[in-house]
Amino acid sequence: MATGSRTLWKGAITFGLVHIPVGLHTAATEQGVDFDWLDKRSMDPVGYKRINKKTGKEITKENIVKGVQYDDGKYVIISPDEIEAVFPKTTQTIEIERFIDAAELPFIFLERPYYVAPINKADKVYALLREALADTGKIALAKVVIATKQHLAVLVPSGAALVLNLLRWGDEVKTLDSLDLPAAGRKSISAAELKMAKQLISEMSGKWDPEDFKDEFRHQVMKLVDKKVKAGKTETVIQPEEEAPESANVIDLTALLQRSLKGGAKSDSKAPAKAAAKKAPAKKAAAKKTAPQKKAA
């Protein structure tokens, strides 16, 4: 449940003058089998090295630049300052752009879900948005910046929770133009064939229960792991120490929420936002990148 999990991000849902302080919580986990690479001589983890692919020699971080390939073998070099200039600004808001009918959004755009939970005594206004969406059959299209990356997202009421599902951008979903598909309509299908297909669908219909469907490969591998653990066939791997990331400051938007619910003027709502921002300036810290462990498919 969202309330029992670690908060990944804190900010606010905003639309009009309404601000709803919320936190994001992971709503899904990757359950595949994760095979790490280990050195069989010492059982040490195996990671990546920065290797010049032409010479085969390792190079230092200082000699690496970032390039974007625009043609075969041709690159444009982008400097760190140029990258920083176009980076999306962290606003700590889920900014609703518009409301659409739930049926309008194709499933193909859905990418990653997060539970959204109220914080800072925002329960009432959170519930108000949730129930209003449920009653109208609408969902909210929004933009949000998470970990320096801007996402298109949708807020969907789901039982007692609001779910924020990150979406693929429009140009990330391929069109059907390259596919050889049968024409829409029933010209190539007989009435008898359609009737039998519908009958089969009816006979195989049932209730949605996620417990009915398991990753059989993962379960079989984990049974094997459990069997080997019980037999004492294990190895000890000492992981290299990693530095804990510095936590980001969070702006308290409770005062903004109270003013918004009272219908305060837009000019009034801007002033406290700036004051709050001055109270809690964002700390700039260069995050140290650790070499990721190499995975085997």
GIFEN-V119024 format. One record per residue. RES is the residue in one small letter. SS is DSSP state (H for helix, E for strand, C for the rest). PHI is phi as a letter, one per 20 degrees, with the letter a starting at -180 (999 if undefined). D_FIRST is the distance of its C-alpha to the first C-alpha in Angstrom with 2 decimals. Layout:
res:RES ss:SS phi:PHI d_first:D_FIRST
res:RES ss:SS phi:PHI d_first:D_FIRST
This chain:
res:m ss:C phi:999 d_first:0.00
res:a ss:H phi:f d_first:3.79
res:t ss:H phi:f d_first:5.60
res:g ss:H phi:d d_first:5.55
res:s ss:C phi:d d_first:6.60
res:r ss:C phi:f d_first:10.18
res:t ss:C phi:f d_first:11.48
res:l ss:C phi:e d_first:13.67
res:w ss:E phi:b d_first:15.78
res:k ss:E phi:c d_first:16.82
res:g ss:E phi:a d_first:19.18
res:a ss:E phi:b d_first:19.71
res:i ss:E phi:e d_first:19.93
res:t ss:E phi:c d_first:23.68
res:f ss:E phi:b d_first:26.03
res:g ss:C phi:m d_first:29.43
res:l ss:C phi:e d_first:29.40
res:v ss:E phi:e d_first:25.77
res:h ss:E phi:c d_first:23.42
res:i ss:E phi:d d_first:19.73
res:p ss:E phi:f d_first:18.33
res:v ss:E phi:b d_first:14.89
res:g ss:E phi:c d_first:12.86
res:l ss:E phi:e d_first:11.58
res:h ss:E phi:c d_first:8.65
res:t ss:E phi:g d_first:9.21
res:a ss:C phi:d d_first:8.14
res:a ss:C phi:b d_first:10.68
res:t ss:C phi:c d_first:12.53
res:e ss:C phi:e d_first:16.25
res:q ss:C phi:d d_first:17.19
res:g ss:C phi:f d_first:20.95
res:v ss:C phi:f d_first:23.42
res:d ss:C phi:d d_first:24.09
res:f ss:C phi:e d_first:27.80
res:d ss:E phi:e d_first:29.00
res:w ss:C phi:e d_first:32.72
res:l ss:E phi:c d_first:34.54
res:d ss:C phi:f d_first:38.21
res:k ss:C phi:f d_first:39.57
res:r ss:C phi:f d_first:42.28
res:s ss:C phi:c d_first:40.09
res:m ss:C phi:m d_first:36.46
res:d ss:C phi:e d_first:35.70
res:p ss:E phi:f d_first:33.08
res:v ss:C phi:d d_first:34.79
res:g ss:E phi:c d_first:33.95
res:y ss:C phi:e d_first:35.57
res:k ss:C phi:c d_first:38.86
res:r ss:C phi:e d_first:40.34
res:i ss:E phi:d d_first:43.25
res:n ss:C phi:f d_first:45.95
res:k ss:C phi:f d_first:46.01
res:k ss:C phi:e d_first:49.76
res:t ss:C phi:e d_first:51.02
res:g ss:C phi:m d_first:48.35
res:k ss:C phi:e d_first:48.35
res:e ss:E phi:f d_first:45.42
res:i ss:C phi:c d_first:45.33
res:t ss:C phi:e d_first:43.90
res:k ss:H phi:g d_first:41.16
res:e ss:H phi:f d_first:43.87
res:n ss:H phi:e d_first:45.65
res:i ss:C phi:d d_first:42.77
res:v ss:C phi:d d_first:42.58
res:k ss:E phi:d d_first:40.28
res:g ss:E phi:c d_first:41.94
res:v ss:E phi:d d_first:41.11
res:q ss:E phi:f d_first:43.16
res:y ss:E phi:d d_first:44.87
res:d ss:E phi:b d_first:47.36
res:d ss:C phi:g d_first:48.16
res:g ss:C phi:m d_first:48.60
res:k ss:E phi:d d_first:48.73
res:y ss:E phi:c d_first:46.25
res:v ss:E phi:d d_first:45.79
res:i ss:E phi:e d_first:44.82
res:i ss:E phi:d d_first:42.26
res:s ss:C phi:f d_first:42.44
res:p ss:H phi:g d_first:39.54
res:d ss:H phi:f d_first:40.83
res:e ss:H phi:f d_first:40.87
res:i ss:H phi:f d_first:37.29
res:e ss:H phi:f d_first:36.17
res:a ss:H phi:f d_first:38.08
res:v ss:H phi:d d_first:36.12
res:f ss:C phi:f d_first:32.64
res:p ss:C phi:f d_first:30.25
res:k ss:C phi:f d_first:29.97
res:t ss:C phi:f d_first:26.63
res:t ss:C phi:d d_first:26.12
res:q ss:C phi:l d_first:22.51
res:t ss:E phi:c d_first:22.27
res:i ss:E phi:d d_first:20.78
res:e ss:E phi:e d_first:24.17
res:i ss:E phi:f d_first:24.36
res:e ss:E phi:e d_first:27.59
res:r ss:E phi:a d_first:27.86
res:f ss:E phi:d d_first:26.35
res:i ss:E phi:c d_first:27.07
res:d ss:E phi:f d_first:26.82
res:a ss:H phi:g d_first:23.77
res:a ss:H phi:f d_first:26.27
res:e ss:H phi:f d_first:28.08
res:l ss:C phi:e d_first:25.64
res:p ss:C phi:f d_first:26.46
res:f ss:H phi:g d_first:23.70
res:i ss:H phi:f d_first:25.64
res:f ss:H phi:e d_first:24.58
res:l ss:E phi:f d_first:20.80
res:e ss:E phi:c d_first:19.90
res:r ss:E phi:b d_first:16.42
res:p ss:E phi:e d_first:13.18
res:y ss:E phi:c d_first:10.93
res:y ss:E phi:f d_first:8.34
res:v ss:E phi:d d_first:10.51
res:a ss:E phi:c d_first:9.90
res:p ss:E phi:f d_first:13.16
res:i ss:C phi:c d_first:14.94
res:n ss:C phi:l d_first:18.47
res:k ss:C phi:m d_first:18.61
res:a ss:C phi:e d_first:18.08
res:d ss:H phi:g d_first:16.17
res:k ss:H phi:f d_first:19.29
res:v ss:H phi:f d_first:20.24
res:y ss:H phi:f d_first:16.73
res:a ss:H phi:f d_first:16.84
res:l ss:H phi:f d_first:20.43
res:l ss:H phi:f d_first:19.81
res:r ss:H phi:g d_first:17.06
res:e ss:H phi:f d_first:19.47
res:a ss:H phi:f d_first:22.49
res:l ss:H phi:f d_first:21.17
res:a ss:H phi:f d_first:20.27
res:d ss:H phi:f d_first:23.72
res:t ss:H phi:e d_first:25.68
res:g ss:C phi:m d_first:24.12
res:k ss:E phi:d d_first:23.88
res:i ss:E phi:c d_first:21.59
res:a ss:E phi:d d_first:22.14
res:l ss:E phi:e d_first:23.68
res:a ss:E phi:b d_first:23.21
res:k ss:E phi:d d_first:24.17
res:v ss:E phi:b d_first:22.19
res:v ss:E phi:d d_first:23.29
res:i ss:E phi:c d_first:20.91
res:a ss:C phi:l d_first:22.71
res:t ss:C phi:m d_first:26.13
res:k ss:E phi:d d_first:25.59
res:q ss:E phi:e d_first:25.70
res:h ss:E phi:c d_first:23.61
res:l ss:E phi:e d_first:24.00
res:a ss:E phi:b d_first:20.72
res:v ss:E phi:c d_first:19.69
res:l ss:E phi:e d_first:17.37
res:v ss:E phi:c d_first:16.37
res:p ss:E phi:f d_first:15.08
res:s ss:E phi:b d_first:12.66
res:g ss:C phi:m d_first:12.22
res:a ss:C phi:e d_first:10.79
res:a ss:E phi:d d_first:9.70
res:l ss:E phi:d d_first:12.17
res:v ss:E phi:d d_first:11.93
res:l ss:E phi:e d_first:14.43
res:n ss:E phi:d d_first:16.13
res:l ss:E phi:f d_first:18.86
res:l ss:E phi:d d_first:22.13
res:r ss:C phi:f d_first:25.25
res:w ss:C phi:f d_first:28.26
res:g ss:H phi:g d_first:31.00
res:d ss:H phi:e d_first:33.37
res:e ss:H phi:e d_first:30.88
res:v ss:C phi:d d_first:30.94
res:k ss:C phi:f d_first:34.21
res:t ss:C phi:e d_first:36.49
res:l ss:C phi:e d_first:37.92
res:d ss:C phi:g d_first:41.47
res:s ss:C phi:e d_first:41.94
res:l ss:C phi:e d_first:40.90
res:d ss:C phi:e d_first:43.49
res:l ss:C phi:d d_first:41.84
res:p ss:C phi:f d_first:43.59
res:a ss:C phi:f d_first:44.44
res:a ss:C phi:f d_first:42.21
res:g ss:C phi:o d_first:43.66
res:r ss:C phi:d d_first:45.12
res:k ss:C phi:f d_first:48.61
res:s ss:C phi:e d_first:48.23
res:i ss:C phi:d d_first:46.51
res:s ss:C phi:e d_first:48.51
res:a ss:H phi:f d_first:47.52
res:a ss:H phi:f d_first:47.61
res:e ss:H phi:f d_first:45.29
res:l ss:H phi:f d_first:42.75
res:k ss:H phi:f d_first:43.00
res:m ss:H phi:f d_first:42.40
res:a ss:H phi:f d_first:39.39
res:k ss:H phi:f d_first:37.83
res:q ss:H phi:f d_first:38.67
res:l ss:H phi:f d_first:36.98
res:i ss:H phi:f d_first:33.80
res:s ss:H phi:f d_first:33.90
res:e ss:H phi:f d_first:34.38
res:m ss:C phi:e d_first:31.46
res:s ss:C phi:f d_first:29.01
res:g ss:C phi:a d_first:25.99
res:k ss:C phi:e d_first:22.46
res:w ss:C phi:f d_first:19.60
res:d ss:C phi:c d_first:17.63
res:p ss:H phi:f d_first:15.84
res:e ss:H phi:f d_first:16.58
res:d ss:H phi:f d_first:20.22
res:f ss:C phi:c d_first:20.22
res:k ss:C phi:c d_first:20.10
res:d ss:C phi:e d_first:21.55
res:e ss:H phi:f d_first:24.66
res:f ss:H phi:f d_first:26.17
res:r ss:H phi:f d_first:23.26
res:h ss:H phi:f d_first:23.19
res:q ss:H phi:f d_first:26.98
res:v ss:H phi:f d_first:27.05
res:m ss:H phi:f d_first:24.49
res:k ss:H phi:f d_first:26.66
res:l ss:H phi:f d_first:29.61
res:v ss:H phi:f d_first:27.93
res:d ss:H phi:f d_first:27.14
res:k ss:H phi:f d_first:30.75
res:k ss:H phi:f d_first:32.20
res:v ss:H phi:f d_first:30.21
res:k ss:H phi:f d_first:31.59
res:a ss:C phi:e d_first:35.03
res:g ss:C phi:m d_first:34.90
res:k ss:C phi:e d_first:35.28
res:t ss:C phi:c d_first:33.18
res:e ss:C phi:c d_first:33.92
res:t ss:C phi:d d_first:32.84
res:v ss:C phi:d d_first:31.94
res:i ss:C phi:e d_first:32.08
res:q ss:C phi:f d_first:30.04
res:p ss:C phi:f d_first:31.72
res:e ss:C phi:f d_first:30.34
res:e ss:C phi:d d_first:28.38
res:e ss:C phi:f d_first:28.44
res:a ss:C phi:f d_first:25.18
res:p ss:C phi:f d_first:24.77
res:e ss:C phi:f d_first:25.64
res:s ss:C phi:f d_first:22.90
res:a ss:C phi:e d_first:23.66
res:n ss:C phi:f d_first:24.63
res:v ss:C phi:d d_first:22.58
res:i ss:C phi:e d_first:24.63
res:d ss:C phi:f d_first:23.85
res:l ss:C phi:d d_first:24.07
res:t ss:H phi:f d_first:23.84
res:a ss:H phi:f d_first:27.62
res:l ss:H phi:f d_first:27.67
res:l ss:H phi:f d_first:25.18
res:q ss:H phi:f d_first:27.44
res:r ss:H phi:f d_first:30.53
res:s ss:H phi:f d_first:29.12
res:l ss:H phi:f d_first:28.28
res:k ss:C phi:e d_first:31.86
res:g ss:C phi:m d_first:33.23
res:g ss:C phi:f d_first:34.75
res:a ss:C phi:f d_first:36.99
res:k ss:H phi:f d_first:35.82
res:s ss:H phi:f d_first:38.36
res:d ss:H phi:f d_first:36.90
res:s ss:H phi:f d_first:33.33
res:k ss:H phi:f d_first:34.53
res:a ss:H phi:f d_first:36.16
res:p ss:H phi:f d_first:33.23
res:a ss:H phi:f d_first:31.25
res:k ss:H phi:f d_first:34.10
res:a ss:H phi:f d_first:34.38
res:a ss:H phi:f d_first:30.75
res:a ss:H phi:f d_first:31.19
res:k ss:H phi:f d_first:34.27
res:k ss:H phi:f d_first:32.59
res:a ss:C phi:c d_first:29.98
res:p ss:C phi:f d_first:31.73
res:a ss:C phi:f d_first:29.83
res:k ss:C phi:e d_first:30.85
res:k ss:C phi:e d_first:32.31
res:a ss:C phi:c d_first:31.95
res:a ss:C phi:f d_first:32.96
res:a ss:C phi:f d_first:30.14
res:k ss:C phi:e d_first:31.57
res:k ss:C phi:e d_first:30.87
res:t ss:C phi:d d_first:30.63
res:a ss:C phi:f d_first:32.00
res:p ss:C phi:f d_first:29.28
res:q ss:E phi:f d_first:29.78
res:k ss:C phi:f d_first:31.43
res:k ss:E phi:d d_first:29.72
res:a ss:C phi:d d_first:31.62
res:a ss:C phi:f d_first:30.87
